[in-house]
Amino acid sequence: MEEIKISNRQIALMAFDRLRKEDKTDSALKLARCMLHGTSISLGIGDIDWEIDRAIQQCGGVPRTGYRYTAYFHFNRNTE
């Protein structure tokens, strides 16, 4: 079976669209800002970060757990 690789930026775009359609404006705007100005997003334990984390996971992404309660999702990598 052949592995399929998807750009994390594409996953983030799908997550942004999902958040926007669910009227989670604050979360969508934070994700969009990070996509435009950076190469990753740092997700903590707040409500907005939780919504972004769930949307990324529902679209097939896997944020990597970092120091303490922080997870990172890098836009310039791929997910298999």
Phi, psi and omega in degrees: 000138183272136178280141177251129178250134180238137178296135177297331177296321178294320177297318179296322177296319177295320178295319177300314180298319179297314180297319180296317180292332179272009180059034175261070190299314182300317179294317180297318180293321179295317179297317180297317179299315180293325179292324182282325189251354184216183179251359179202170175232138178259124184247125179259218184247011179281170181299316181296314179297322179296317179297319178294315179302312180296318180296318178297316180295321180293337179266005175103359180275160179227095176298137182270131180289134180246219182288132180057239185257024184256139173238150181237142174232114184267126184285338185265016178247177179242156175241137180266000000 
